[in-house]
Amino acid sequence: MFEPNEVLKTLTGRGLVTAEGCGSVRVRYRVIVERREVGVVAHGTLHGSHTNLKPIWLEPDAQLRLANGRRLDIAMTDLVGDTAEFESTGPVGTL
């Protein structure tokens, strides 16, 4: 049995965010990996240039490449200044 919204791990580091038709953006990230009723999900924040993040925010699908080389499919849900919030959109797997 598991606790609802059980935090499995928190990752921080520097990575790249990409989306089709947009240039890649260097970011600092904080990823929270949780176990929920629907399975393992990830969400967190990205810190980078507002000007560079805005085109990716307007796209429905993006990808975050973590410092360890792993990739996470994400959707940016909010962008305020140089900080964006995101949620995972695909399988999280082992990060």
Stockholm file with secondary structure:
# STOCKHOLM 1.0

chainA/1-95         MFEPNEVLKTLTGRGLVTAEGCGSVRVRYRVIVERREVGVVAHGTLHGSHTNLKPIWLEPDAQLRLANGRRLDIAMTDLVGDTAEFESTGPVGTL
#=GR chainA/1-95 SS CCCTTEEEEEEEEEEEEECTTSCCEEEEEEEEEEEETTEEEEEEEEESCHHHHHHHHTSSCEEEECTTSCEEEEEEEEEETTEEEEEECSCCCCC
#=GC SS_cons        CCCTTEEEEEEEEEEEEECTTSCCEEEEEEEEEEEETTEEEEEEEEESCHHHHHHHHTSSCEEEECTTSCEEEEEEEEEETTEEEEEECSCCCCC
//
